Amino acid sequence: MADRPDPIVISARPAPPRVPAVEISPDEIAALVDRFYGAIREHERLGPLFEDRLAGKWDLHLERMNQFWRSVLLHSGEYSGQPVVKHNGLPDLRQDDFRLWLELFEQTTAELFEPGTAAPILVIARRIARSLWLARFGTPFNKAPDWLG
């Protein structure tokens, strides 16, 4: 029999446990999602934009947003979706809508949480808004606005 090379052995150490991005409970995330989207629905510009897409599907959307924010803030891993594709599919979405979204999110977060809890949530929210904005409107000649951080 011909000599065979020794098999390649690959070893890896396990990934460290994921630490939540912020100390927050799933119930607090649900309160954030519910209050924030309540504000969205009442907003002069954003309300109709969301309603056009979510009429009759708000319960499903709120559950998905709870999964999304638990995944982002608690690293639960329960959300799987394509936020860029969803947002890019909104035909009437304007660049400034992201600023309006962020303002409402910041206001809602400030109403619900102490500054030490709100701050890391807002850092993550701005990062998400920036990513979605860049995916939709960013070009080499169209840089992200200052309010996106």
N, CA, C and O atoms as a GROMACS GRO file, in nm:
protein
  596
    1MET      N    1   0.082  -0.117   0.000
    1MET     CA    2   0.000   0.000   0.000
    1MET      C    3   0.088   0.124   0.000
    1MET      O    4   0.192   0.128   0.065
    2ALA      N    5   0.046   0.223  -0.072
    2ALA     CA    6   0.123   0.346  -0.081
    2ALA      C    7   0.115   0.423   0.050
    2ALA      O    8   0.018   0.416   0.125
    3ASP      N    9   0.222   0.496   0.073
    3ASP     CA   10   0.221   0.580   0.193
    3ASP      C   11   0.119   0.691   0.179
    3ASP      O   12   0.113   0.760   0.077
    4ARG      N   13   0.040   0.706   0.283
    4ARG     CA   14  -0.058   0.815   0.285
    4ARG      C   15  -0.008   0.924   0.378
    4ARG      O   16   0.050   0.896   0.483
    5PRO      N   17  -0.031   1.046   0.339
    5PRO     CA   18   0.010   1.154   0.431
    5PRO      C   19  -0.079   1.150   0.555
    5PRO      O   20  -0.193   1.104   0.552
    6ASP      N   21  -0.024   1.199   0.662
    6ASP     CA   22  -0.102   1.206   0.784
    6ASP      C   23  -0.224   1.296   0.760
    6ASP      O   24  -0.215   1.396   0.689
    7PRO      N   25  -0.336   1.259   0.820
    7PRO     CA   26  -0.455   1.344   0.802
    7PRO      C   27  -0.433   1.479   0.868
    7PRO      O   28  -0.363   1.493   0.968
    8ILE      N   29  -0.495   1.576   0.810
    8ILE     CA   30  -0.487   1.711   0.865
    8ILE      C   31  -0.588   1.719   0.979
    8ILE      O   32  -0.706   1.687   0.963
    9VAL      N   33  -0.540   1.762   1.091
    9VAL     CA   34  -0.626   1.777   1.208
    9VAL      C   35  -0.644   1.927   1.234
    9VAL      O   36  -0.547   2.001   1.252
   10ILE      N   37  -0.768   1.967   1.234
   10ILE     CA   38  -0.798   2.107   1.261
   10ILE      C   39  -0.864   2.115   1.398
   10ILE      O   40  -0.960   2.045   1.428
   11SER      N   41  -0.810   2.199   1.477
   11SER     CA   42  -0.873   2.217   1.608
   11SER      C   43  -0.906   2.364   1.625
   11SER      O   44  -0.837   2.453   1.576
   12ALA      N   45  -1.012   2.386   1.693
   12ALA     CA   46  -1.055   2.524   1.719
   12ALA      C   47  -1.105   2.531   1.862
   12ALA      O   48  -1.161   2.436   1.916
   13ARG      N   49  -1.085   2.642   1.918
   13ARG     CA   50  -1.139   2.658   2.052
   13ARG      C   51  -1.283   2.709   2.039
   13ARG      O   52  -1.316   2.777   1.942
   14PRO      N   53  -1.366   2.677   2.134
   14PRO     CA   54  -1.505   2.722   2.125
   14PRO      C   55  -1.514   2.874   2.135
   14PRO      O   56  -1.432   2.939   2.200
   15ALA      N   57  -1.614   2.927   2.070
   15ALA     CA   58  -1.636   3.071   2.076
   15ALA      C   59  -1.672   3.111   2.218
   15ALA      O   60  -1.741   3.037   2.289
   16PRO      N   61  -1.625   3.226   2.260
   16PRO     CA   62  -1.662   3.270   2.395
   16PRO      C   63  -1.812   3.297   2.401
   16PRO      O   64  -1.873   3.330   2.299
   17PRO      N   65  -1.869   3.284   2.518
   17PRO     CA   66  -2.013   3.312   2.528
   17PRO      C   67  -2.042   3.457   2.492
   17PRO      O   68  -1.965   3.547   2.526
   18ARG      N   69  -2.151   3.478   2.424
   18ARG     CA   70  -2.190   3.613   2.384
   18ARG      C   71  -2.249   3.684   2.505
   18ARG      O   72  -2.337   3.633   2.573
   19VAL      N   73  -2.200   3.801   2.528
   19VAL     CA   74  -2.249   3.883   2.638
   19VAL      C   75  -2.348   3.983   2.579
   19VAL      O   76  -2.320   4.044   2.476
   20PRO      N   77  -2.463   3.999   2.643
   20PRO     CA   78  -2.559   4.097   2.590
   20PRO      C   79  -2.495   4.234   2.571
   20PRO      O   80  -2.408   4.274   2.648
   21ALA      N   81  -2.539   4.305   2.470
   21ALA     CA   82  -2.486   4.438   2.441
   21ALA      C   83  -2.524   4.537   2.550
   21ALA      O   84  -2.456   4.638   2.570
   22VAL      N   85  -2.634   4.508   2.619
   22VAL     CA   86  -2.683   4.597   2.724
   22VAL      C   87  -2.764   4.513   2.821
   22VAL      O   88  -2.825   4.413   2.783
   23GLU      N   89  -2.764   4.554   2.946
   23GLU     CA   90  -2.845   4.483   3.046
   23GLU      C   91  -2.990   4.527   3.031
   23GLU      O   92  -3.029   4.635   3.076
   24ILE      N   93  -3.068   4.442   2.967
   24ILE     CA   94  -3.207   4.474   2.938
   24ILE      C   95  -3.282   4.342   2.929
   24ILE      O   96  -3.226   4.241   2.886
   25SER      N   97  -3.407   4.342   2.968
   25SER     CA   98  -3.485   4.218   2.966
   25SER      C   99  -3.568   4.210   2.837
   25SER      O  100  -3.592   4.312   2.772
   26PRO      N  101  -3.610   4.091   2.800
   26PRO     CA  102  -3.700   4.078   2.685
   26PRO      C  103  -3.828   4.160   2.702
   26PRO      O  104  -3.881   4.213   2.604
   27ASP      N  105  -3.879   4.171   2.825
   27ASP     CA  106  -3.998   4.253   2.849
   27ASP      C  107  -3.970   4.401   2.824
   27ASP      O  108  -4.056   4.473   2.773
   28GLU      N  109  -3.851   4.446   2.859
   28GLU     CA  110  -3.815   4.587   2.833
   28GLU      C  111  -3.799   4.611   2.683
   28GLU      O  112  -3.834   4.718   2.633
   29ILE      N  113  -3.747   4.513   2.612
   29ILE     CA  114  -3.736   4.525   2.466
   29ILE      C  115  -3.876   4.531   2.406
   29ILE      O  116  -3.901   4.612   2.316
   30ALA      N  117  -3.968   4.448   2.454
   30ALA     CA  118  -4.106   4.451   2.404
   30ALA      C  119  -4.170   4.587   2.429
   30ALA      O  120  -4.241   4.638   2.343
   31ALA      N  121  -4.144   4.646   2.545
   31ALA     CA  122  -4.199   4.780   2.574
   31ALA      C  123  -4.141   4.883   2.477
   31ALA      O  124  -4.214   4.970   2.430
   32LEU      N  125  -4.012   4.873   2.449
   32LEU     CA  126  -3.947   4.964   2.354
   32LEU      C  127  -4.009   4.949   2.216
   32LEU      O  128  -4.044   5.048   2.152
   33VAL      N  129  -4.021   4.827   2.169
   33VAL     CA  130  -4.077   4.801   2.036
   33VAL      C  131  -4.221   4.851   2.028
   33VAL      O  132  -4.259   4.917   1.931
   34ASP      N  133  -4.302   4.820   2.128
   34ASP     CA  134  -4.443   4.860   2.125
   34ASP      C  135  -4.458   5.012   2.126
   34ASP      O  136  -4.534   5.068   2.048
   35ARG      N  137  -4.385   5.078   2.215
   35ARG     CA  138  -4.398   5.224   2.223
   35ARG      C  139  -4.341   5.291   2.099
   35ARG      O  140  -4.400   5.386   2.047
   36PHE      N  141  -4.228   5.242   2.052
   36PHE     CA  142  -4.166   5.302   1.934
   36PHE      C  143  -4.257   5.290   1.812
   36PHE      O  144  -4.279   5.389   1.741
   37TYR      N  145  -4.310   5.172   1.787
   37TYR     CA  146  -4.395   5.157   1.669
   37TYR      C  147  -4.531   5.223   1.688
   37TYR      O  148  -4.596   5.258   1.589
   38GLY      N  149  -4.574   5.242   1.812
   38GLY     CA  150  -4.692   5.325   1.837
   38GLY      C  151  -4.666   5.469   1.793
   38GLY      O  152  -4.752   5.532   1.732
   39ALA      N  153  -4.547   5.520   1.824
   39ALA     CA  154  -4.508   5.654   1.781
   39ALA      C  155  -4.494   5.662   1.629
   39ALA      O  156  -4.533   5.760   1.567
   40ILE      N  157  -4.438   5.558   1.570
   40ILE     CA  158  -4.425   5.552   1.424
   40ILE      C  159  -4.563   5.566   1.359
   40ILE      O  160  -4.582   5.644   1.266
   41ARG      N  161  -4.658   5.489   1.409
   41ARG     CA  162  -4.792   5.487   1.349
   41ARG      C  163  -4.860   5.622   1.357
   41ARG      O  164  -4.944   5.654   1.273
   42GLU      N  165  -4.826   5.702   1.457
   42GLU     CA  166  -4.885   5.834   1.473
   42GLU      C  167  -4.809   5.944   1.400
   42GLU      O  168  -4.858   6.056   1.388
   43HIS      N  169  -4.690   5.913   1.352
   43HIS     CA  170  -4.605   6.013   1.289
   43HIS      C  171  -4.661   6.053   1.153
   43HIS      O  172  -4.706   5.969   1.075
   44GLU      N  173  -4.658   6.182   1.126
   44GLU     CA  174  -4.715   6.237   1.003
   44GLU      C  175  -4.653   6.178   0.876
   44GLU      O  176  -4.726   6.147   0.782
   45ARG      N  177  -4.524   6.161   0.873
   45ARG     CA  178  -4.456   6.107   0.754
   45ARG      C  179  -4.439   5.955   0.763
   45ARG      O  180  -4.473   5.883   0.669
   46LEU      N  181  -4.387   5.907   0.874
   46LEU     CA  182  -4.354   5.766   0.884
   46LEU      C  183  -4.478   5.677   0.898
   46LEU      O  184  -4.478   5.564   0.850
   47GLY      N  185  -4.581   5.726   0.964
   47GLY     CA  186  -4.702   5.647   0.983
   47GLY      C  187  -4.758   5.593   0.853
   47GLY      O  188  -4.774   5.472   0.838
   48PRO      N  189  -4.788   5.681   0.757
   48PRO     CA  190  -4.841   5.631   0.629
   48PRO      C  191  -4.742   5.542   0.553
   48PRO      O  192  -4.782   5.447   0.486
   49LEU      N  193  -4.614   5.572   0.562
   49LEU     CA  194  -4.512   5.491   0.494
   49LEU      C  195  -4.514   5.348   0.545
   49LEU      O  196  -4.510   5.253   0.466
   50PHE      N  197  -4.521   5.332   0.677
   50PHE     CA  198  -4.526   5.199   0.736
   50PHE      C  199  -4.663   5.134   0.712
   50PHE      O  200  -4.671   5.014   0.682
   51GLU      N  201  -4.769   5.212   0.725
   51GLU     CA  202  -4.904   5.156   0.710
   51GLU      C  203  -4.926   5.101   0.570
   51GLU      O  204  -4.992   4.999   0.553
   52ASP      N  205  -4.870   5.168   0.469
   52ASP     CA  206  -4.884   5.119   0.331
   52ASP      C  207  -4.828   4.978   0.318
   52ASP      O  208  -4.880   4.898   0.240
   53ARG      N  209  -4.725   4.948   0.393
   53ARG     CA  210  -4.658   4.818   0.382
   53ARG      C  211  -4.712   4.714   0.481
   53ARG      O  212  -4.708   4.594   0.455
   54LEU      N  213  -4.762   4.763   0.598
   54LEU     CA  214  -4.793   4.672   0.707
   54LEU      C  215  -4.941   4.662   0.743
   54LEU      O  216  -4.976   4.597   0.841
   55ALA      N  217  -5.027   4.724   0.667
   55ALA     CA  218  -5.170   4.719   0.698
   55ALA      C  219  -5.214   4.573   0.713
   55ALA      O  220  -5.192   4.491   0.623
   56GLY      N  221  -5.275   4.541   0.827
   56GLY     CA  222  -5.320   4.405   0.853
   56GLY      C  223  -5.210   4.310   0.897
   56GLY      O  224  -5.238   4.194   0.927
   57LYS      N  225  -5.084   4.358   0.902
   57LYS     CA  226  -4.972   4.271   0.937
   57LYS      C  227  -4.889   4.327   1.053
   57LYS      O  228  -4.775   4.286   1.074
   58TRP      N  229  -4.946   4.421   1.127
   58TRP     CA  230  -4.870   4.485   1.234
   58TRP      C  231  -4.827   4.386   1.342
   58TRP      O  232  -4.714   4.393   1.390
   59ASP      N  233  -4.915   4.294   1.381
   59ASP     CA  234  -4.878   4.198   1.485
   59ASP      C  235  -4.756   4.116   1.445
   59ASP      O  236  -4.665   4.095   1.525
   60LEU      N  237  -4.755   4.070   1.321
   60LEU     CA  238  -4.641   3.993   1.271
   60LEU      C  239  -4.515   4.080   1.270
   60LEU      O  240  -4.408   4.034   1.309
   61HIS      N  241  -4.528   4.204   1.226
   61HIS     CA  242  -4.413   4.294   1.221
   61HIS      C  243  -4.358   4.320   1.362
   61HIS      O  244  -4.236   4.318   1.382
   62LEU      N  245  -4.446   4.345   1.456
   62LEU     CA  246  -4.400   4.372   1.593
   62LEU      C  247  -4.329   4.250   1.652
   62LEU      O  248  -4.229   4.266   1.722
   63GLU      N  249  -4.378   4.132   1.625
   63GLU     CA  250  -4.310   4.012   1.673
   63GLU      C  251  -4.172   4.000   1.608
   63GLU      O  252  -4.075   3.965   1.675
   64ARG      N  253  -4.163   4.027   1.478
   64ARG     CA  254  -4.033   4.021   1.409
   64ARG      C  255  -3.937   4.126   1.464
   64ARG      O  256  -3.817   4.100   1.477
   65MET      N  257  -3.990   4.245   1.496
   65MET     CA  258  -3.905   4.350   1.551
   65MET      C  259  -3.859   4.314   1.693
   65MET      O  260  -3.748   4.348   1.732
   66ASN      N  261  -3.943   4.246   1.769
   66ASN     CA  262  -3.901   4.197   1.899
   66ASN      C  263  -3.788   4.095   1.882
   66ASN      O  264  -3.689   4.100   1.955
   67GLN      N  265  -3.803   4.004   1.788
   67GLN     CA  266  -3.697   3.906   1.761
   67GLN      C  267  -3.568   3.977   1.718
   67GLN      O  268  -3.459   3.943   1.763
   68PHE      N  269  -3.584   4.075   1.629
   68PHE     CA  270  -3.468   4.150   1.580
   68PHE      C  271  -3.394   4.217   1.695
   68PHE      O  272  -3.272   4.200   1.709
   69TRP      N  273  -3.466   4.293   1.778
   69TRP     CA  274  -3.401   4.368   1.885
   69TRP      C  275  -3.349   4.275   1.995
   69TRP      O  276  -3.248   4.306   2.058
   70ARG      N  277  -3.415   4.163   2.021
   70ARG     CA  278  -3.358   4.066   2.116
   70ARG      C  279  -3.228   4.009   2.060
   70ARG      O  280  -3.131   3.990   2.133
   71SER      N  281  -3.227   3.981   1.930
   71SER     CA  282  -3.106   3.929   1.867
   71SER      C  283  -2.992   4.031   1.874
   71SER      O  284  -2.878   3.996   1.902
   72VAL      N  285  -3.024   4.156   1.848
   72VAL     CA  286  -2.923   4.261   1.847
   72VAL      C  287  -2.875   4.295   1.988
   72VAL      O  288  -2.754   4.306   2.011
   73LEU      N  289  -2.967   4.311   2.080
   73LEU     CA  290  -2.930   4.358   2.214
   73LEU      C  291  -2.890   4.245   2.309
   73LEU      O  292  -2.804   4.263   2.394
   74LEU      N  293  -2.953   4.130   2.294
   74LEU     CA  294  -2.925   4.018   2.385
   74LEU      C  295  -2.843   3.908   2.319
   74LEU      O  296  -2.802   3.812   2.385
   75HIS      N  297  -2.818   3.921   2.190
   75HIS     CA  298  -2.747   3.820   2.111
   75HIS      C  299  -2.819   3.685   2.119
   75HIS      O  300  -2.756   3.580   2.133
   76SER      N  301  -2.952   3.690   2.109
   76SER     CA  302  -3.032   3.568   2.120
   76SER      C  303  -3.024   3.481   1.995
   76SER      O  304  -3.049   3.360   2.002
   77GLY      N  305  -2.989   3.539   1.882
   77GLY     CA  306  -2.977   3.462   1.758
   77GLY      C  307  -3.109   3.416   1.699
   77GLY      O  308  -3.109   3.330   1.611
   78GLU      N  309  -3.219   3.471   1.744
   78GLU     CA  310  -3.350   3.422   1.698
   78GLU      C  311  -3.402   3.491   1.572
   78GLU      O  312  -3.497   3.442   1.511
   79TYR      N  313  -3.343   3.601   1.533
   79TYR     CA  314  -3.390   3.672   1.414
   79TYR      C  315  -3.312   3.626   1.293
   79TYR      O  316  -3.189   3.617   1.296
   80SER      N  317  -3.385   3.598   1.188
   80SER     CA  318  -3.321   3.576   1.058
   80SER      C  319  -3.408   3.650   0.957
   80SER      O  320  -3.528   3.626   0.946
   81GLY      N  321  -3.347   3.736   0.886
   81GLY     CA  322  -3.420   3.815   0.790
   81GLY      C  323  -3.324   3.896   0.705
   81GLY      O  324  -3.202   3.884   0.718
   82GLN      N  325  -3.380   3.977   0.621
   82GLN     CA  326  -3.302   4.059   0.530
   82GLN      C  327  -3.348   4.204   0.540
   82GLN      O  328  -3.422   4.251   0.454
   83PRO      N  329  -3.305   4.275   0.645
   83PRO     CA  330  -3.352   4.412   0.662
   83PRO      C  331  -3.317   4.504   0.545
   83PRO      O  332  -3.396   4.591   0.509
   84VAL      N  333  -3.200   4.485   0.486
   84VAL     CA  334  -3.162   4.572   0.373
   84VAL      C  335  -3.259   4.551   0.257
   84VAL      O  336  -3.306   4.648   0.198
   85VAL      N  337  -3.288   4.428   0.225
   85VAL     CA  338  -3.380   4.398   0.114
   85VAL      C  339  -3.518   4.457   0.144
   85VAL      O  340  -3.580   4.517   0.056
   86LYS      N  341  -3.565   4.440   0.267
   86LYS     CA  342  -3.698   4.493   0.304
   86LYS      C  343  -3.702   4.644   0.291
   86LYS      O  344  -3.797   4.699   0.234
   87HIS      N  345  -3.601   4.712   0.342
   87HIS     CA  346  -3.600   4.858   0.336
   87HIS      C  347  -3.579   4.909   0.194
   87HIS      O  348  -3.636   5.011   0.155
   88ASN      N  349  -3.496   4.840   0.118
   88ASN     CA  350  -3.476   4.881  -0.021
   88ASN      C  351  -3.599   4.857  -0.106
   88ASN      O  352  -3.611   4.915  -0.214
   89GLY      N  353  -3.692   4.774  -0.059
   89GLY     CA  354  -3.816   4.748  -0.131
   89GLY      C  355  -3.923   4.852  -0.107
   89GLY      O  356  -4.032   4.842  -0.164
   90LEU      N  357  -3.896   4.952  -0.024
   90LEU     CA  358  -3.994   5.057   0.002
   90LEU      C  359  -3.979   5.166  -0.104
   90LEU      O  360  -3.880   5.240  -0.103
   91PRO      N  361  -4.074   5.177  -0.195
   91PRO     CA  362  -4.057   5.270  -0.308
   91PRO      C  363  -4.056   5.417  -0.267
   91PRO      O  364  -3.991   5.498  -0.334
   92ASP      N  365  -4.124   5.453  -0.161
   92ASP     CA  366  -4.135   5.594  -0.123
   92ASP      C  367  -4.038   5.635  -0.014
   92ASP      O  368  -4.049   5.746   0.040
   93LEU      N  369  -3.944   5.550   0.020
   93LEU     CA  370  -3.849   5.580   0.126
   93LEU      C  371  -3.756   5.693   0.083
   93LEU      O  372  -3.698   5.689  -0.026
   94ARG      N  373  -3.743   5.792   0.169
   94ARG     CA  374  -3.655   5.907   0.142
   94ARG      C  375  -3.536   5.903   0.238
   94ARG      O  376  -3.540   5.840   0.343
   95GLN      N  377  -3.431   5.973   0.198
   95GLN     CA  378  -3.311   5.978   0.281
   95GLN      C  379  -3.342   6.028   0.422
   95GLN      O  380  -3.293   5.972   0.520
   96ASP      N  381  -3.422   6.132   0.432
   96ASP     CA  382  -3.449   6.194   0.561
   96ASP      C  383  -3.539   6.108   0.650
   96ASP      O  384  -3.548   6.134   0.770
   97ASP      N  385  -3.603   6.006   0.596
   97ASP     CA  386  -3.686   5.918   0.678
   97ASP      C  387  -3.604   5.847   0.785
   97ASP      O  388  -3.655   5.817   0.893
   98PHE      N  389  -3.479   5.822   0.756
   98PHE     CA  390  -3.393   5.759   0.855
   98PHE      C  391  -3.367   5.852   0.973
   98PHE      O  392  -3.358   5.808   1.088
   99ARG      N  393  -3.354   5.982   0.945
   99ARG     CA  394  -3.337   6.080   1.053
   99ARG      C  395  -3.463   6.083   1.140
   99ARG      O  396  -3.453   6.085   1.262
  100LEU      N  397  -3.578   6.084   1.077
  100LEU     CA  398  -3.704   6.083   1.152
  100LEU      C  399  -3.715   5.957   1.238
  100LEU      O  400  -3.756   5.964   1.354
  101TRP      N  401  -3.680   5.844   1.180
  101TRP     CA  402  -3.682   5.716   1.252
  101TRP      C  403  -3.591   5.723   1.374
  101TRP      O  404  -3.630   5.684   1.484
  102LEU      N  405  -3.469   5.774   1.353
  102LEU     CA  406  -3.373   5.783   1.464
  102LEU      C  407  -3.422   5.878   1.573
  102LEU      O  408  -3.408   5.848   1.691
  103GLU      N  409  -3.480   5.991   1.534
  103GLU     CA  410  -3.531   6.085   1.634
  103GLU      C  411  -3.638   6.020   1.720
  103GLU      O  412  -3.637   6.034   1.842
  104LEU      N  413  -3.731   5.949   1.657
  104LEU     CA  414  -3.835   5.881   1.734
  104LEU      C  415  -3.777   5.770   1.822
  104LEU      O  416  -3.820   5.751   1.935
  105PHE      N  417  -3.681   5.699   1.769
  105PHE     CA  418  -3.619   5.591   1.846
  105PHE      C  419  -3.544   5.648   1.967
  105PHE      O  420  -3.553   5.594   2.077
  106GLU      N  421  -3.472   5.757   1.946
  106GLU     CA  422  -3.399   5.821   2.057
  106GLU      C  423  -3.497   5.873   2.162
  106GLU      O  424  -3.473   5.856   2.282
  107GLN      N  425  -3.604   5.934   2.119
  107GLN     CA  426  -3.705   5.986   2.212
  107GLN      C  427  -3.767   5.872   2.292
  107GLN      O  428  -3.780   5.882   2.414
  108THR      N  429  -3.805   5.766   2.226
  108THR     CA  430  -3.867   5.652   2.294
  108THR      C  431  -3.770   5.588   2.392
  108THR      O  432  -3.809   5.554   2.504
  109THR      N  433  -3.647   5.571   2.351
  109THR     CA  434  -3.546   5.510   2.438
  109THR      C  435  -3.522   5.597   2.562
  109THR      O  436  -3.509   5.546   2.673
  110ALA      N  437  -3.517   5.729   2.542
  110ALA     CA  438  -3.497   5.820   2.656
  110ALA      C  439  -3.615   5.816   2.753
  110ALA      O  440  -3.596   5.832   2.874
  111GLU      N  441  -3.735   5.796   2.701
  111GLU     CA  442  -3.853   5.788   2.787
  111GLU      C  443  -3.854   5.661   2.872
  111GLU      O  444  -3.905   5.662   2.984
  112LEU      N  445  -3.799   5.554   2.820
  112LEU     CA  446  -3.808   5.424   2.886
  112LEU      C  447  -3.690   5.388   2.975
  112LEU      O  448  -3.706   5.313   3.072
  113PHE      N  449  -3.572   5.439   2.943
  113PHE     CA  450  -3.451   5.390   3.008
  113PHE      C  451  -3.367   5.502   3.066
  113PHE      O  452  -3.371   5.616   3.021
  114GLU      N  453  -3.290   5.465   3.167
  114GLU     CA  454  -3.190   5.555   3.222
  114GLU      C  455  -3.081   5.575   3.117
  114GLU      O  456  -3.062   5.489   3.031
  115PRO      N  457  -3.009   5.688   3.124
  115PRO     CA  458  -2.905   5.714   3.023
  115PRO      C  459  -2.803   5.602   3.007
  115PRO      O  460  -2.760   5.575   2.895
  116GLY      N  461  -2.765   5.536   3.114
  116GLY     CA  462  -2.666   5.429   3.104
  116GLY      C  463  -2.715   5.309   3.025
  116GLY      O  464  -2.635   5.237   2.965
  117THR      N  465  -2.846   5.287   3.024
  117THR     CA  466  -2.905   5.179   2.945
  117THR      C  467  -2.935   5.227   2.804
  117THR      O  468  -2.914   5.154   2.707
  118ALA      N  469  -2.983   5.351   2.793
  118ALA     CA  470  -3.020   5.405   2.662
  118ALA      C  471  -2.900   5.422   2.570
  118ALA      O  472  -2.910   5.395   2.451
  119ALA      N  473  -2.787   5.466   2.624
  119ALA     CA  474  -2.671   5.499   2.541
  119ALA      C  475  -2.625   5.384   2.452
  119ALA      O  476  -2.611   5.405   2.331
  120PRO      N  477  -2.602   5.263   2.504
  120PRO     CA  478  -2.557   5.156   2.414
  120PRO      C  479  -2.664   5.114   2.313
  120PRO      O  480  -2.632   5.071   2.202
  121ILE      N  481  -2.790   5.124   2.352
  121ILE     CA  482  -2.899   5.093   2.258
  121ILE      C  483  -2.895   5.190   2.142
  121ILE      O  484  -2.910   5.150   2.026
  122LEU      N  485  -2.874   5.318   2.171
  122LEU     CA  486  -2.871   5.420   2.066
  122LEU      C  487  -2.749   5.407   1.976
  122LEU      O  488  -2.758   5.434   1.856
  123VAL      N  489  -2.636   5.366   2.032
  123VAL     CA  490  -2.518   5.342   1.948
  123VAL      C  491  -2.550   5.234   1.844
  123VAL      O  492  -2.517   5.249   1.726
  124ILE      N  493  -2.615   5.129   1.888
  124ILE     CA  494  -2.650   5.019   1.798
  124ILE      C  495  -2.755   5.065   1.697
  124ILE      O  496  -2.745   5.033   1.579
  125ALA      N  497  -2.855   5.140   1.741
  125ALA     CA  498  -2.960   5.189   1.651
  125ALA      C  499  -2.902   5.279   1.542
  125ALA      O  500  -2.940   5.270   1.426
  126ARG      N  501  -2.808   5.366   1.582
  126ARG     CA  502  -2.745   5.455   1.482
  126ARG      C  503  -2.664   5.372   1.382
  126ARG      O  504  -2.663   5.402   1.262
  127ARG      N  505  -2.597   5.270   1.430
  127ARG     CA  506  -2.519   5.184   1.340
  127ARG      C  507  -2.611   5.114   1.240
  127ARG      O  508  -2.578   5.104   1.121
  128ILE      N  509  -2.725   5.066   1.287
  128ILE     CA  510  -2.821   5.000   1.200
  128ILE      C  511  -2.876   5.100   1.099
  128ILE      O  512  -2.883   5.070   0.979
  129ALA      N  513  -2.916   5.218   1.146
  129ALA     CA  514  -2.971   5.320   1.055
  129ALA      C  515  -2.868   5.360   0.950
  129ALA      O  516  -2.901   5.376   0.832
  130ARG      N  517  -2.744   5.375   0.993
  130ARG     CA  518  -2.637   5.411   0.898
  130ARG      C  519  -2.619   5.302   0.792
  130ARG      O  520  -2.607   5.332   0.674
  131SER      N  521  -2.618   5.179   0.836
  131SER     CA  522  -2.601   5.068   0.744
  131SER      C  523  -2.715   5.062   0.642
  131SER      O  524  -2.692   5.044   0.523
  132LEU      N  525  -2.838   5.078   0.690
  132LEU     CA  526  -2.953   5.075   0.599
  132LEU      C  527  -2.953   5.195   0.506
  132LEU      O  528  -2.986   5.182   0.388
  133TRP      N  529  -2.915   5.311   0.558
  133TRP     CA  530  -2.910   5.432   0.476
  133TRP      C  531  -2.806   5.413   0.366
  133TRP      O  532  -2.833   5.442   0.249
  134LEU      N  533  -2.687   5.366   0.403
  134LEU     CA  534  -2.581   5.348   0.304
  134LEU      C  535  -2.620   5.246   0.198
  134LEU      O  536  -2.588   5.262   0.080
  135ALA      N  537  -2.688   5.139   0.240
  135ALA     CA  538  -2.730   5.037   0.144
  135ALA      C  539  -2.829   5.093   0.043
  135ALA      O  540  -2.832   5.049  -0.072
  136ARG      N  541  -2.908   5.188   0.085
  136ARG     CA  542  -3.012   5.244  -0.003
  136ARG      C  543  -2.963   5.367  -0.080
  136ARG      O  544  -2.990   5.380  -0.200
  137PHE      N  545  -2.893   5.457  -0.013
  137PHE     CA  546  -2.863   5.588  -0.072
  137PHE      C  547  -2.714   5.617  -0.088
  137PHE      O  548  -2.678   5.714  -0.154
  138GLY      N  549  -2.629   5.536  -0.030
  138GLY     CA  550  -2.486   5.566  -0.032
  138GLY      C  551  -2.423   5.539  -0.168
  138GLY      O  552  -2.452   5.439  -0.233
  139THR      N  553  -2.338   5.630  -0.208
  139THR     CA  554  -2.257   5.616  -0.329
  139THR      C  555  -2.121   5.680  -0.298
  139THR      O  556  -2.106   5.745  -0.195
  140PRO      N  557  -2.024   5.662  -0.384
  140PRO     CA  558  -1.897   5.733  -0.360
  140PRO      C  559  -1.914   5.884  -0.356
  140PRO      O  560  -1.830   5.955  -0.301
  141PHE      N  561  -2.023   5.933  -0.415
  141PHE     CA  562  -2.047   6.077  -0.420
  141PHE      C  563  -2.155   6.123  -0.322
  141PHE      O  564  -2.184   6.242  -0.314
  142ASN      N  565  -2.214   6.031  -0.250
  142ASN     CA  566  -2.323   6.062  -0.158
  142ASN      C  567  -2.290   5.998  -0.023
  142ASN      O  568  -2.331   5.886   0.005
  143LYS      N  569  -2.217   6.071   0.059
  143LYS     CA  570  -2.175   6.020   0.189
  143LYS      C  571  -2.289   6.030   0.290
  143LYS      O  572  -2.381   6.110   0.272
  144ALA      N  573  -2.282   5.949   0.393
  144ALA     CA  574  -2.384   5.950   0.498
  144ALA      C  575  -2.388   6.086   0.566
  144ALA      O  576  -2.283   6.146   0.591
  145PRO      N  577  -2.507   6.136   0.597
  145PRO     CA  578  -2.518   6.265   0.666
  145PRO      C  579  -2.461   6.258   0.808
  145PRO      O  580  -2.451   6.150   0.867
  146ASP      N  581  -2.426   6.373   0.861
  146ASP     CA  582  -2.366   6.380   0.995
  146ASP      C  583  -2.456   6.322   1.103
  146ASP      O  584  -2.405   6.265   1.200
  147TRP      N  585  -2.587   6.335   1.089
  147TRP     CA  586  -2.677   6.288   1.194
  147TRP      C  587  -2.676   6.135   1.205
  147TRP      O  588  -2.730   6.081   1.302
  148LEU      N  589  -2.618   6.066   1.111
  148LEU     CA  590  -2.604   5.921   1.121
  148LEU      C  591  -2.481   5.880   1.200
  148LEU      O  592  -2.456   5.761   1.223
  149GLY      N  593  -2.405   5.978   1.241
  149GLY     CA  594  -2.288   5.949   1.327
  149GLY      C  595  -2.171   5.904   1.255
  149GLY      O  596  -2.067   5.877   1.316
   0.00000   0.00000   0.00000
